[in-house]
Amino acid sequence: MTDTEYHRLLGMSRDAFADLESHLVERTDDGRTYCHVPDYRRGVERGTSLIDGTVVRGFPKVPRTLVLSEGVPERFADQPGDRIAVEEKLNGYNVRVVRLDGERLAFSRSGMICPFTTRILERLVDLEALFEQYPEAMVCGEMIGPENPYTAHDYPDVDSIAFRAFDWRDRESGEPLPVETRRERYDTFDVPQTRLFGQFEVDAAAAEIRRIIEELDAEDREGVIMKSPDGTAQLKYTTSAANQGDLAYAFSLPFDYGQPFMFRRLIREGFQSIEWDESDAVARERAHELGEAILLSMRETIDTVDAGEPVGERHTVRASHETVDILLEHLEGQGLTIEIEDDRREDGDRVCTFLKVTRSTIDKTRNYLDGHIVKE
């Protein structure tokens, strides 16, 4: 397919596509060459892929509110209908699944084909009937559970890894299905979905969402996504447990996660404390928990480096021997240093625990321990 045909599929002029083209990243997967958009450019979603003469749209960025009582009516004031759907936001990694030339492919949020997800999905969910009836569908979902190579989080009903659909979009245009239609279709094809808490009137939604958030927070879950009935407008809000969990993780690798990542989560805690109208005693308890998340995780990392041991992001995956090999090759191909900590057979699967070594945190921590002077 020529560049001109790609620009038509993207709804762009030739000149605009030429500018976009200079920012595309070329990748190869199993002999297939494709390009993807690593950052938002020219109105094109991050993660959009140009592959085999077609376009696989990226997933749109979902805005966040820090104050439910003001943010919810502001976001949905001009949307059709006077109600919004509230669904659970899960802590995992975002994937989009399409079928091209009879082959099912899973794309990461950044637009890369993930060979591990592409293969592991075959044992988790059957999408053949769905793609037979809707060949242009883009199945959008979250991979969750304790055994995944990107974002591991425990869920009571997931022993290893699982898929939960949260959106359905047209592969080329990116247009979403209305919420009710999408949920009905996934139910028809027995595709597991994220939890729907209900549909609420916009003016009353903030109070309902706060109640839901408090329940999710007590269960160490991530948060909610609010959607207009037609699926075009979205808004997210996360629990304190999710914010503090992110901070603990970031401060365990303090030189690999940037200050903006940490600052944004601290800001969320401040605004939530005010909107919740917390007493001084409750606010101090929140501050104590924040301090522990920040200091104790960082202290453990410094102690680990001081003992001469590596630090990084630790993951366990369970799949066939070939799928694990392909995953490790994929990660190393992105320039990551992988250390295998455990590799065994269990019930016919290969169970591999590995560490994505974070050199920046190791090297800088080691330097400071050795007396390196900090110039501020």
ROBA-202877 format. One line per field, with one value per residue (C-alpha): residue number from 1; residue in one letter; y, z, x. Coordinates in pm, whole numbers. Layout:
BEGIN
nr	c(NUM,...)
rest	c(A,...)
y	c(Y,...)
z	c(Z,...)
x	c(X,...)
***
This chain:
BEGIN
nr	c(1,2,3,4,5,6,7,8,9,10,11,12,13,14,15,16,17,18,19,20,21,22,23,24,25,26,27,28,29,30,31,32,33,34,35,36,37,38,39,40,41,42,43,44,45,46,47,48,49,50,51,52,53,54,55,56,57,58,59,60,61,62,63,64,65,66,67,68,69,70,71,72,73,74,75,76,77,78,79,80,81,82,83,84,85,86,87,88,89,90,91,92,93,94,95,96,97,98,99,100,101,102,103,104,105,106,107,108,109,110,111,112,113,114,115,116,117,118,119,120,121,122,123,124,125,126,127,128,129,130,131,132,133,134,135,136,137,138,139,140,141,142,143,144,145,146,147,148,149,150,151,152,153,154,155,156,157,158,159,160,161,162,163,164,165,166,167,168,169,170,171,172,173,174,175,176,177,178,179,180,181,182,183,184,185,186,187,188,189,190,191,192,193,194,195,196,197,198,199,200,201,202,203,204,205,206,207,208,209,210,211,212,213,214,215,216,217,218,219,220,221,222,223,224,225,226,227,228,229,230,231,232,233,234,235,236,237,238,239,240,241,242,243,244,245,246,247,248,249,250,251,252,253,254,255,256,257,258,259,260,261,262,263,264,265,266,267,268,269,270,271,272,273,274,275,276,277,278,279,280,281,282,283,284,285,286,287,288,289,290,291,292,293,294,295,296,297,298,299,300,301,302,303,304,305,306,307,308,309,310,311,312,313,314,315,316,317,318,319,320,321,322,323,324,325,326,327,328,329,330,331,332,333,334,335,336,337,338,339,340,341,342,343,344,345,346,347,348,349,350,351,352,353,354,355,356,357,358,359,360,361,362,363,364,365,366,367,368,369,370,371,372,373,374,375,376)
rest	c(M,T,D,T,E,Y,H,R,L,L,G,M,S,R,D,A,F,A,D,L,E,S,H,L,V,E,R,T,D,D,G,R,T,Y,C,H,V,P,D,Y,R,R,G,V,E,R,G,T,S,L,I,D,G,T,V,V,R,G,F,P,K,V,P,R,T,L,V,L,S,E,G,V,P,E,R,F,A,D,Q,P,G,D,R,I,A,V,E,E,K,L,N,G,Y,N,V,R,V,V,R,L,D,G,E,R,L,A,F,S,R,S,G,M,I,C,P,F,T,T,R,I,L,E,R,L,V,D,L,E,A,L,F,E,Q,Y,P,E,A,M,V,C,G,E,M,I,G,P,E,N,P,Y,T,A,H,D,Y,P,D,V,D,S,I,A,F,R,A,F,D,W,R,D,R,E,S,G,E,P,L,P,V,E,T,R,R,E,R,Y,D,T,F,D,V,P,Q,T,R,L,F,G,Q,F,E,V,D,A,A,A,A,E,I,R,R,I,I,E,E,L,D,A,E,D,R,E,G,V,I,M,K,S,P,D,G,T,A,Q,L,K,Y,T,T,S,A,A,N,Q,G,D,L,A,Y,A,F,S,L,P,F,D,Y,G,Q,P,F,M,F,R,R,L,I,R,E,G,F,Q,S,I,E,W,D,E,S,D,A,V,A,R,E,R,A,H,E,L,G,E,A,I,L,L,S,M,R,E,T,I,D,T,V,D,A,G,E,P,V,G,E,R,H,T,V,R,A,S,H,E,T,V,D,I,L,L,E,H,L,E,G,Q,G,L,T,I,E,I,E,D,D,R,R,E,D,G,D,R,V,C,T,F,L,K,V,T,R,S,T,I,D,K,T,R,N,Y,L,D,G,H,I,V,K,E)
y	c(0,347,629,811,527,533,904,848,582,823,1109,1327,1536,1414,1685,1598,1231,1315,1495,1203,954,1106,1016,657,372,64,-279,-639,-924,-1281,-1159,-891,-526,-252,102,258,604,619,956,1162,1333,1533,1422,1055,846,712,344,364,102,90,-274,-488,-205,-119,96,-27,274,350,377,738,901,908,1233,1228,1432,1516,1640,1423,1676,1928,1711,1474,1737,1938,1642,1512,1839,1839,1466,1307,1161,1256,941,795,436,359,58,-72,38,-260,-262,-442,-362,-235,-446,-413,-728,-739,-999,-931,-1177,-1445,-1394,-1256,-998,-821,-467,-291,60,200,16,-272,-626,-818,-1178,-1299,-1152,-1264,-1623,-1635,-1492,-1812,-1999,-1720,-1616,-1742,-1452,-1646,-1622,-1252,-1176,-1396,-1181,-850,-867,-493,-507,-394,-570,-348,-494,-531,-819,-868,-1104,-1191,-1373,-1121,-962,-595,-502,-767,-717,-967,-1018,-1275,-1443,-1459,-1720,-1650,-1411,-1314,-1088,-841,-641,-275,-130,-224,2,2,-106,173,463,406,478,306,111,249,104,-109,-245,-331,-514,-707,-814,-932,-1128,-1290,-1412,-1508,-1254,-1156,-784,-531,-484,-244,-67,93,394,712,1054,1299,1529,1242,1044,1199,1080,730,713,820,531,291,430,382,16,-37,133,-107,-396,-254,-210,63,279,356,468,683,679,858,620,643,562,873,1061,901,1006,820,837,618,502,605,243,265,598,470,142,333,553,255,96,417,490,134,236,608,680,501,665,1037,1308,1387,1028,1060,1419,1348,1074,1291,1563,1312,1226,1592,1670,1352,1434,1775,1652,1375,1651,1447,1537,1620,1273,1096,1320,1234,864,915,1104,823,566,784,822,448,387,629,571,199,90,318,199,-163,-84,99,-191,-440,-249,-208,-587,-616,-758,-640,-447,-400,-506,-867,-1072,-1431,-1572,-1907,-2026,-2276,-2304,-2138,-1848,-1769,-1778,-1540,-1305,-1290,-1228,-951,-780,-805,-668,-350,-305,-448,-651,-968,-1194,-1530,-1605,-1922,-2141,-2459,-2688,-2703,-2888,-2886,-2513,-2329,-2098,-1836,-1563,-1291,-950,-652,-498,-120,-1,365,299,46,266,591,423,256,588,763,477,517,885,1057,1425,1557,1900,2064)
z	c(0,-83,164,-9,72,435,454,323,585,853,713,656,378,199,365,712,657,535,863,1061,864,991,1347,1280,1436,1222,1382,1270,1416,1290,949,926,900,1029,1170,1476,1624,1959,2065,1981,1647,1408,1587,1546,1861,2024,1942,1596,1372,994,898,593,411,690,1001,1358,1561,1896,2206,2291,2598,2881,3083,3462,3720,4059,4198,4124,4223,3967,3707,3631,3537,3354,3139,3054,3032,2652,2595,2465,2738,3102,3240,3248,3279,3552,3498,3687,3589,3628,3710,3425,3075,2784,2467,2141,1946,1575,1301,987,696,925,1192,1534,1666,2001,2010,2313,2416,2226,1907,1909,1840,2164,2075,2429,2448,2094,2189,2548,2448,2256,2585,2767,2538,2213,1972,1649,1630,1712,1432,1189,1240,1291,1097,1141,1521,1752,2086,2361,2700,3001,3077,3453,3718,3909,3622,3344,3205,3235,3525,3789,4041,4249,4189,4396,4091,3880,3959,3668,3390,3247,2988,3053,2768,2836,2491,2132,1847,1472,1373,1121,1238,1613,1663,1976,2018,2262,2609,2619,2267,2347,2667,2497,2212,2441,2645,2323,2246,2608,2630,2994,3064,3328,3596,3535,3855,3694,3502,3699,3632,3575,3859,4110,3973,4186,4512,4373,4239,4572,4740,4476,4511,4888,4840,4575,4792,5078,4834,4699,4351,4102,4026,3775,3418,3348,2997,2808,2674,2320,2445,2298,2623,2904,3239,3500,3873,4089,4449,4714,4724,4356,4402,4698,4525,4226,4455,4641,4311,4170,4481,4480,4149,4218,3936,3669,3727,3667,3905,3702,3754,4131,4158,3978,4225,4526,4380,4344,4712,4814,4614,4726,5090,5047,4849,5102,5369,5588,5950,6063,6216,5894,5686,5914,5866,5488,5522,5730,5465,5191,5383,5427,5058,4964,5226,5302,4938,4866,5181,5074,4734,4884,5121,4832,4621,4925,4957,4598,4465,4153,4162,3896,3789,3881,3688,3664,3348,3278,2919,2673,2649,2305,2418,2712,2482,2240,2525,2661,2310,2264,2590,2520,2172,2342,2509,2847,3059,3177,3458,3496,3865,3837,3542,3592,3447,3616,3488,3133,3136,3171,3474,3452,3703,3570,3666,3431,3566,3618,3563,3639,3990,4059,3930,4096,4425,4422,4349,4638,4873,4769,4866,4535,4601,4495,4332,4377)
x	c(0,129,171,-113,-353,-244,-308,-659,-726,-607,-815,-507,-361,-48,161,29,106,455,516,372,580,903,797,687,884,942,920,937,735,764,880,611,723,497,512,353,303,489,343,35,102,-114,-430,-338,-366,-52,-20,-178,-16,17,36,-31,-207,-446,-466,-507,-609,-451,-665,-754,-605,-859,-866,-869,-1053,-905,-1237,-1540,-1805,-1677,-1506,-1794,-2056,-1789,-1682,-2028,-2222,-2241,-2277,-2599,-2818,-2827,-2668,-2319,-2199,-1945,-1717,-1418,-1068,-837,-468,-296,-180,-385,-415,-605,-683,-763,-772,-570,-570,-709,-442,-523,-275,-250,-109,35,-69,231,135,381,267,315,408,342,-9,-91,-14,-140,-480,-552,-588,-775,-1059,-1215,-1260,-1304,-1682,-1666,-1421,-1614,-1922,-1740,-1410,-1340,-1372,-1094,-1132,-993,-915,-689,-454,-459,-329,-13,159,208,524,428,198,141,-139,-334,-705,-897,-1051,-732,-467,-233,-335,-673,-833,-1116,-1270,-1350,-1419,-1505,-1395,-1375,-1025,-964,-1179,-1145,-1516,-1656,-1974,-2234,-2181,-2498,-2444,-2083,-2169,-2449,-2221,-1944,-2199,-2321,-1968,-1888,-1606,-1535,-1571,-1481,-1742,-2032,-2137,-2438,-2561,-2620,-2763,-2480,-2584,-2593,-2298,-2022,-2178,-2235,-1880,-1735,-1918,-1782,-1428,-1435,-1532,-1265,-1005,-1076,-1022,-691,-839,-758,-1059,-1334,-1387,-1693,-1840,-2113,-2384,-2242,-1891,-1730,-1656,-1456,-1317,-1112,-1061,-838,-832,-583,-469,-374,-194,4,81,219,427,569,665,814,1019,1149,1312,1359,1603,1401,1062,1057,946,629,508,549,426,99,10,91,-132,-419,-389,-402,-714,-890,-817,-981,-1282,-1338,-1345,-1110,-1054,-703,-673,-776,-550,-256,-332,-328,2,147,50,196,520,549,482,757,1025,1003,1009,1308,1486,1448,1599,1899,1956,1937,2189,2415,2415,2535,2210,2023,1695,1432,1085,1014,758,640,481,317,294,439,817,810,589,818,1122,950,858,1214,1349,1090,1189,1561,1494,1369,1707,1606,1845,1672,1791,1618,1559,1353,1259,1060,794,456,145,277,359,684,677,950,1033,1261,1392,1398,1715,1700,2055,1991,1861,2138,2420,2308,2227,2567,2738,2563,2644,3006,3004,2926,2863,2521,2521,2182)
***
